[in-house]
Amino acid sequence: MEVTSGIFKAAGNIYNNNKGSILRTVIYTIGHFAIAITVLMLVADVSFAIALTDAIVEPIANSVWYFILDKWWASKSKN
């Protein structure tokens, strides 16, 4: 129970110190999903379900790719 309350307290502190950035990030993310869904439905003529899946999965895949690239890049920059 103590660990859980510590996690919630830490999350609360992060939220309180970054309210504006978190709100803008959430709004940007929702906008990204909406734009990606709309573009896929209009350009690729796919169903809403497929467009929604791609709009969520693709940014996550890009994030993983960026993390791997950044780790590799940083390891090469130090040498």
C-alpha positions in Angstrom: 0.0 0.0 0.0 2.9 2.4 0.8 4.4 1.8 -2.6 1.1 2.6 -4.3 0.6 5.8 -2.4 4.2 6.8 -3.2 3.6 6.3 -6.9 0.4 8.3 -6.8 2.1 11.1 -4.9 5.0 11.2 -7.4 2.5 11.2 -10.3 0.6 14.0 -8.6 3.8 16.0 -8.3 4.7 15.5 -11.9 1.2 16.5 -12.9 1.1 19.6 -10.7 4.5 20.8 -12.0 3.6 20.2 -15.7 -0.1 20.8 -16.0 0.2 23.1 -19.1 2.6 20.8 -21.0 0.5 17.7 -20.2 -2.7 19.3 -21.3 -1.1 20.5 -24.6 0.4 17.0 -25.1 -3.0 15.3 -24.6 -4.7 17.8 -27.0 -1.9 17.3 -29.6 -2.2 13.5 -29.3 -5.9 13.6 -29.8 -5.5 15.9 -32.8 -2.8 13.6 -34.2 -5.2 10.6 -33.9 -8.1 12.5 -35.5 -5.9 13.8 -38.4 -4.4 10.3 -39.0 -7.8 8.7 -39.0 -9.2 11.2 -41.4 -6.3 11.1 -43.8 -6.3 7.3 -43.9 -10.0 7.1 -44.4 -9.9 9.7 -47.3 -6.6 8.8 -49.0 -6.4 5.1 -48.4 -10.1 4.4 -48.3 -9.9 2.2 -45.3 -12.5 1.6 -42.6 -12.6 3.6 -39.4 -11.4 0.6 -37.3 -8.3 0.1 -39.5 -7.6 3.8 -39.5 -8.0 4.0 -35.7 -5.7 1.1 -35.2 -3.0 2.6 -37.5 -3.4 6.0 -35.8 -2.6 4.5 -32.5 0.0 1.8 -33.4 2.0 3.8 -35.9 3.1 6.6 -33.3 4.0 3.9 -30.8 6.1 2.1 -33.4 7.8 5.4 -34.3 8.5 6.0 -30.6 10.2 2.7 -30.2 12.2 3.3 -33.4 13.3 6.7 -32.2 14.3 5.3 -28.8 16.5 2.7 -30.5 17.9 5.2 -33.0 18.7 7.7 -30.2 20.4 5.0 -28.1 22.5 3.9 -31.0 23.3 7.5 -32.0 24.4 8.4 -28.5 26.6 5.4 -28.3 28.4 6.4 -31.5 28.7 10.0 -30.4 30.6 9.2 -27.3 33.4 7.4 -29.2 
